Amino acid sequence: MTRNGAAWVGDEVRDENAEREGIVTDVRGGRYRLRALTRPGEWAADSSERLTVTVPLERGVGR
């Protein structure tokens, strides 16, 4: 669920720095863990500034 306008756990996002899409799986100490949508892989984003929510958790549940 998007929190205060920023990406949060469960949101589908576009990471502009990594130039790929993923799902936020964890947020700790301001660092975002993301899981790839279409291929294996995980990566980290240091802030939500370059993450754009494409599908918030509310709409993404059950896909």
Residue pairs with C-beta under 8 A, 6 or more apart in sequence:
1 8
1 9
1 10
1 11
1 56
1 57
1 58
2 8
2 11
2 53
2 56
2 57
6 48
6 51
7 13
7 24
7 32
7 48
7 51
7 52
7 53
8 24
8 27
8 57
9 24
9 25
9 26
9 27
9 57
10 23
10 24
10 57
10 60
10 61
11 23
11 24
11 53
11 55
11 56
11 57
11 60
12 21
12 22
12 23
12 37
12 53
12 54
12 55
12 56
12 60
13 21
13 22
13 23
13 24
13 34
13 51
13 52
13 53
13 54
14 20
14 21
14 51
14 52
14 54
15 21
15 22
15 34
15 43
15 45
15 50
15 51
16 50
16 51
16 52
17 45
17 50
18 34
18 43
18 45
20 36
21 36
21 37
21 38
21 54
22 34
22 35
22 36
22 37
22 43
23 34
23 35
23 37
23 60
24 32
24 33
24 34
24 51
25 33
25 34
25 35
25 42
26 32
26 33
27 33
30 46
30 47
31 44
31 45
31 46
32 44
32 45
32 46
32 47
32 48
32 51
33 42
33 43
33 44
34 42
34 43
34 44
34 45
35 41
35 42
36 42
36 43
45 51
